[in-house]
Amino acid sequence: MDPNKVDEDKMNDDGEIASVMGFSGFGKKARTFDLEAIFEQTRRTAIERSQQVLEERQMDDQMEQEGESSRSVKSSLLALKDKAAAETSRKQSESSSDSGSDSDSDSELIGPPLPPQLTDQDDDELGPLTRASGSTAHSDEDDDDDGEAQDDDDDNPVKKIPDTHEITLQHGTKTVSALALDPSGARLVTGGYDYDVRFWDFAGMDQAVQAFRSLQPCECHQITSLQYSNTGDVILVVSGNAQAKVLDRDGFNVMECVKGDQYIVDMAKTKGHTAMLNNGCWHPKIKEEFMTCSNDGTVRTWDLSSGKKHKSVFKPRSFQGKKVVPTCCTYSRDGKLIAAGCQDGTIQIWDRNLSVHTKFHCRQAHIPGSDTSCIAFSYDGVTLASRGGDDTLKLWDIRNFKKPVNVATGLNNYFTMTDCCFSPDDRLLVTGTSVKKDGGNGKLAFFDRASFQKVYEIEVTNASVVRCLWHPKLNQIMVGTSNGLAKVYYDPVKSHRGAKLCVVKSQRKERQAETLTQDYIITPHALPMFREARQRSTRKQLEKDRLDPKKSNKPEPPVSGPGRGGRVAAHGGTLSSFIVKNIALDKTDDSNPRQAILRHAKEASDNPYWVAPAYKQTQPVPLFAEESEDDEEAEKEPEWKKRKI
């Protein structure tokens, strides 16, 4: 058989298979590799690389001892690197030629591609030796200085505070008592004593920094707390009334908690709060659960899907077992603990699943009678910070909850919602201070968590600092003040997005077309030239009114007695007015009703129509006895004779 014909038939078969399968290359010989040779070549290259590292280190030692210039050393190092690279490429080409395939051309081979050439860039990924060589190769004086500066920045948490720039958001004229930032950091929500909740979108604002929406979700109640859920799709609104609300991202109502029965003594038997709310927050892990605390002496958890009744009730109690009012509440970072600060100065912590007895209880955390304005867990979950109404900031370890770890005093607090929070790296503690009117500037104080010394402070404005929030993702600090301002502190280098998005946008100029459309006259007769001149004296106006037939008409006298002339209740639309207007008649003989009835007696006897014909067949004939003379005399006798007889 002819071999050329066999090859031709085979090629035809391959073409048919290629058309069916969608790819070609059948019948070609696969490339083969000698793995042992490749591994051996890699091992040799690694050994040579390590030897080169040792030589470089020796050269560095000689440079330090002999004081040679850095340029000559670098040139020698580059020469060694070029020599090693040339040697490596030569050996690689030899090994590739030894372990090549038996086919005529590489383009006709199929199989896995050849391993990449072992160049200097690939040598850096061989192992820890190459990483060490890379670190030693850059050990000049400039890099040492940069490394020391970087270490100083890492060791000093104060340098991580983003306070080089700030923007001011004008919420209103009254206290900004609530701040909330969604988890992504794109939208800020502020609430205040003026009942307003304003929405600020960093990506949509320009340098004018105007809120894109303002609403009053709780009517005439002050906003005390706002917080986004952990997914950022809904907002918890806590105000001065007894019912918390949940809004979506655009401010529309999603759920409203039910109000409890205030006449029930046991607060666990009611479905909701019966007094004004003080605080509220979302569960950090469960997106449908949130918590509120109220002046009715309870802390309640709720489910977003069922707002008709609370999930569980926690009742803080004093040492004598009496009811105390919780002023603030929060979840632990893992969501397993619920903590509440109370008016009697105690901090009480429950297990989320056990609402009867407290798990941790500190009875003298703050001075009794002072409202604990905020409690916050650290990111490690074992440290608790409390901001008291006794002008203190305390740090607690819940594992040893009898006495505080550190205490800072002299921090004025005039508001029941003054915040304290931890920095994103958990090394600083931040809180605001209050001032009286014209009594100085409110400050944002930063305390080192380890030493609890004030390491930094920011003078915000000439009013009290009420709310503060340090977003871990943006690395920006939000502050709410008592004069209606919300400030955002950021650093162009250390911060991300957030306020940086709106400050770079120039204020949008008003278009010429828009200005022209505002000058169009829609109602030309409202122009001043068409208005009547205002009369300087009333005499001329009275003369004109006297000539007007409608204005000069004599007023009608008041209606006296029942309907006369159809004027009774002519303006009404009730049934009684309709009856009076249509049926009432002018009766002149209403003063003597007997005569009015007897007037129709003769006609009724002559022409009976209603009652008499109905009883005509059965009515007996009336028989009346006639009076005799004896009866008349008997009537004339005196009364005492009649009795005697």
Salt bridges, closest charged atoms under 4 A:
GLU40 OE2 - ARG43 NH2 2.52
GLU40 OE2 - ARG44 NE 3.40
GLU48 OE2 - LYS91 NZ 2.57
GLU87 OE2 - ARG90 NH2 2.21
GLU87 OE2 - LYS91 NZ 3.96
GLU94 OE2 - ARG90 NH1 2.95
ASP102 OD2 - LYS29 NZ 3.85
ASP106 OD1 - ARG31 NH2 3.92
ASP124 OD1 - ARG49 NH2 3.73
ASP153 OD1 - LYS159 NZ 3.70
GLU166 OE1 - LYS487 NZ 3.18
ASP182 OD2 - ARG249 NH1 3.29
ASP194 OD1 - HIS171 NE2 3.32
ASP196 OD2 - ARG198 NH2 3.93
ASP201 OD2 - ARG187 NH2 3.54
ASP250 OD1 - ARG187 NH1 3.67
ASP250 OD1 - ARG213 NH1 3.95
ASP266 OD1 - LYS315 NZ 3.18
GLU289 OE1 - LYS311 NZ 3.15
GLU289 OE1 - ARG352 NH2 2.54
ASP296 OD2 - HIS273 ND1 3.19
ASP296 OD2 - ARG300 NH2 3.88
ASP380 OD2 - ARG449 NH2 2.59
ASP390 OD1 - HIS366 ND1 3.20
ASP397 OD2 - ARG399 NH2 3.08
ASP419 OD1 - ARG467 NH1 2.95
ASP426 OD2 - ARG449 NH1 3.05
GLU457 OE2 - LYS443 NZ 3.37
GLU457 OE1 - LYS454 NZ 3.41
GLU543 OE2 - ARG539 NH1 3.15
ASP545 OD1 - LYS551 NZ 3.37
GLU556 OE1 - ARG567 NE 3.33
ASP586 OD1 - ARG564 NH1 3.43
ASP589 OD2 - ARG599 NH1 2.88
ASP606 OD2 - LYS602 NZ 3.09
